[in-house]
Amino acid sequence: MAKQVGGPRECSLASALEVVGEKWSLLVLREVFYGVRRFEGIAHHTGAPRDVLTARLRKLVEGGVLRRVPYSERPVRQEYHLTEAGAELAPVLLGLLEWGRKWTPAGPALAAPFVHACGAPLQAALTCGACGGRVTGATVSLDPARVPQK
């Protein structure tokens, strides 16, 4: 067996997972997309332990995905709102919702709550930027020449 050289492969996927790649972080984002913006509501709908939720919210704010917006001065209270970067996670969440509905047995098969600007319900669909064809597991292959080397 050949000896592995270097450390873990660095890429934008690894960087993205540092910010949002944890169960509670994704559930927090689900709730904020659903319009739940206050700590108590997010805690209730996710079931996250308070200390874990506090840490995840802090990480999402530091990662530029959420921003804090004050809604009360006495006592000091804040809501969480999506940033531009956070809003761009909608297709990712939609894709995970649809994948979960198709490939996992748990949970109710709720319709995805996202709609397009035209008002029509959305379904996740990646398309090839060159030919416009739909991207599926069967239409994707790896180009070994494009895999970053250490």
Stockholm file with secondary structure:
# STOCKHOLM 1.0

chainA/1-150         MAKQVGGPRECSLASALEVVGEKWSLLVLREVFYGVRRFEGIAHHTGAPRDVLTARLRKLVEGGVLRRVPYSERPVRQEYHLTEAGAELAPVLLGLLEWGRKWTPAGPALAAPFVHACGAPLQAALTCGACGGRVTGATVSLDPARVPQK
#=GR chainA/1-150 SS CCCCCSSSCCCHHHHHHHHHCSHHHHHHHHHHHTTCCBHHHHHHHHCCCHHHHHHHHHHHHHTTSEEEEEEETTTTEEEEEECHHHHTTHHHHHHHHHHHHHHCCSSCCCCCCCBCTTSCBCCCCCBCTTTCCBCCGGGCCCCGGGSCCC
#=GC SS_cons         CCCCCSSSCCCHHHHHHHHHCSHHHHHHHHHHHTTCCBHHHHHHHHCCCHHHHHHHHHHHHHTTSEEEEEEETTTTEEEEEECHHHHTTHHHHHHHHHHHHHHCCSSCCCCCCCBCTTSCBCCCCCBCTTTCCBCCGGGCCCCGGGSCCC
//
